[in-house]
Amino acid sequence: MRNTAHMLEKFNKTLAIWMSELNMFTLNQLLAKPSPTSWSLGQVYGHLIEETNWYNGQVQISLNDIENVNVASTRKAKKLFENAWFPNERIPDDPLIADKVKQTTSVDRLKSDLEKLKSDTNLIWDIIKKAESYGKSEHPGMGYLNFFEWLQYSEMHLRHRLRQKNRIEDFLNSK
């Protein structure tokens, strides 16, 4: 299996960027949206926390369900993992999506949620070291992923959203 320790280190470094840079923003800045149909920075943070927790749940499923161990991921997933980066494509703002992503209510809450996310992710990967077998769980658009792919996907998602964070910061700095 690929170098899980290296991937966990990469995940922790990328998450550390999000954690340290959160200190640069006030609650009002976290709530500000560049447009009515776009996300605020607080929504991006909330999205990352929610999605990464879901990915961690998928890791646990893949450890307990060996039924799909031989089911392949999609070609799109294979290319994504090969490149180790999401394509630099911007999905047009959708007001329905922007309204569904929860707004944050507290900087301290985001900080504690990020700390818990880091702790939970690292605990899961301690469990993986002891796993004797593993399977895969299904990603809605990528097919079946194993635990390593879920970790890699988590880190790539965190890194990909840094682009969105930078765009929102540009908006905040222009105000």
C-alpha positions in Angstrom: 0.0 0.0 0.0 1.1 3.5 -0.7 2.9 5.6 1.9 0.0 6.4 4.3 2.2 8.2 6.8 3.3 10.6 4.0 -0.3 11.3 2.9 -1.4 11.9 6.5 1.5 14.3 7.0 0.4 16.1 3.8 -3.2 16.2 5.0 -2.1 17.7 8.4 0.0 20.4 6.7 -2.8 21.4 4.4 -5.3 21.5 7.3 -2.8 23.5 9.3 -3.0 26.2 6.6 -6.8 26.5 7.1 -6.4 26.4 10.9 -3.7 29.1 11.1 -5.3 31.4 8.5 -8.6 31.3 10.3 -7.1 33.6 12.9 -6.8 36.4 10.3 -10.6 36.8 10.0 -13.3 38.4 12.1 -16.8 36.8 12.2 -18.1 39.6 9.9 -15.4 38.8 7.3 -16.3 35.1 7.5 -19.9 35.9 6.8 -19.3 38.3 3.9 -20.2 37.0 0.4 -18.6 38.3 -2.8 -22.1 38.0 -4.4 -25.5 36.7 -3.3 -24.9 33.4 -5.1 -21.4 32.7 -3.8 -20.2 31.3 -0.6 -18.8 33.2 2.3 -15.4 32.1 3.8 -17.3 30.8 6.8 -19.4 28.6 4.5 -16.2 27.3 2.8 -14.8 26.4 6.3 -18.1 24.7 7.2 -18.2 22.8 3.9 -14.6 21.5 4.4 -15.4 20.3 8.0 -18.6 18.6 6.9 -17.2 17.0 3.8 -14.0 15.8 5.5 -16.0 14.3 8.3 -18.0 12.4 5.7 -14.8 11.2 4.0 -13.6 10.0 7.4 -16.9 8.0 7.7 -16.2 6.5 4.3 -12.8 5.4 5.5 -14.4 3.6 8.4 -16.9 2.0 6.1 -14.1 0.8 3.8 -12.3 -0.8 6.7 -15.4 -2.8 7.7 -16.7 -3.7 4.3 -14.5 -5.9 2.0 -17.4 -6.6 -0.4 -16.3 -4.0 -2.9 -12.6 -4.4 -2.7 -12.2 -5.4 -6.3 -14.6 -2.7 -7.7 -12.6 -0.1 -9.6 -12.8 3.6 -9.3 -13.8 5.7 -12.3 -11.4 6.8 -15.0 -12.0 10.3 -13.8 -10.9 9.3 -10.2 -7.8 7.5 -11.5 -6.7 10.6 -13.4 -7.4 12.8 -10.4 -5.3 10.6 -8.1 -2.6 10.4 -10.7 -2.4 14.2 -11.0 -2.9 14.6 -7.2 -4.8 17.8 -7.9 -8.4 18.8 -8.8 -8.6 20.5 -12.2 -8.5 24.3 -11.9 -12.1 24.7 -13.0 -14.6 27.0 -11.4 -18.1 25.7 -11.1 -20.5 28.6 -11.7 -22.1 30.0 -8.5 -25.5 28.4 -7.9 -27.8 30.3 -5.5 -29.4 27.0 -4.4 -26.1 25.6 -3.4 -25.0 28.8 -1.7 -28.1 28.8 0.4 -27.7 25.1 1.4 -24.2 25.5 2.8 -24.6 26.6 6.4 -23.2 30.0 7.6 -20.9 29.9 10.6 -22.0 31.4 13.8 -18.7 31.6 15.6 -15.0 31.8 14.9 -14.3 29.7 18.0 -16.7 27.0 16.9 -14.8 26.7 13.6 -11.5 26.5 15.4 -12.8 23.8 17.7 -14.4 21.9 14.8 -11.1 22.0 12.9 -9.2 20.8 15.9 -11.6 17.9 16.3 -11.4 17.1 12.6 -7.6 16.9 12.8 -7.8 14.7 15.9 -10.5 12.4 14.5 -8.6 12.0 11.2 -5.4 11.2 12.9 -7.2 8.7 15.2 -8.7 6.9 12.2 -5.3 6.6 10.6 -4.0 5.0 13.8 -6.7 2.4 13.4 -5.7 1.8 9.8 -2.2 0.8 10.9 -3.7 -2.1 12.8 -6.2 -3.2 10.1 -5.7 -6.6 8.7 -7.9 -6.1 5.7 -9.7 -3.3 4.1 -12.3 -2.8 1.4 -13.7 0.2 -0.4 -16.7 2.5 -0.1 -18.5 4.4 -2.8 -17.9 8.0 -3.7 -20.9 9.4 -5.6 -18.8 10.6 -8.6 -15.6 8.6 -8.3 -16.6 5.0 -7.9 -15.2 2.9 -5.1 -12.2 4.3 -3.1 -10.0 2.6 -0.5 -8.9 4.2 2.7 -5.7 5.6 1.2 -7.7 7.2 -1.7 -10.2 8.7 0.7 -7.3 10.4 2.6 -5.7 11.6 -0.6 -9.1 12.9 -1.8 -9.6 14.7 1.6 -6.2 16.5 1.3 -6.8 17.4 -2.4 -10.2 18.8 -1.5 -8.7 21.0 1.2 -6.0 22.2 -1.1 -8.4 22.8 -4.0 -10.6 25.0 -1.8 -7.6 27.2 -1.0 -8.2 28.7 -4.5 -11.7 29.7 -3.5 -10.4 31.1 -0.2 -8.0 33.2 -2.1 -10.7 34.6 -4.3 -12.9 35.5 -1.3 -9.9 37.1 0.4 -9.3 39.2 -2.7 -13.0 40.4 -2.3 -12.5 41.1 1.4 -9.3 43.1 0.7 -11.0 45.2 -1.9 -13.7 46.4 0.4 
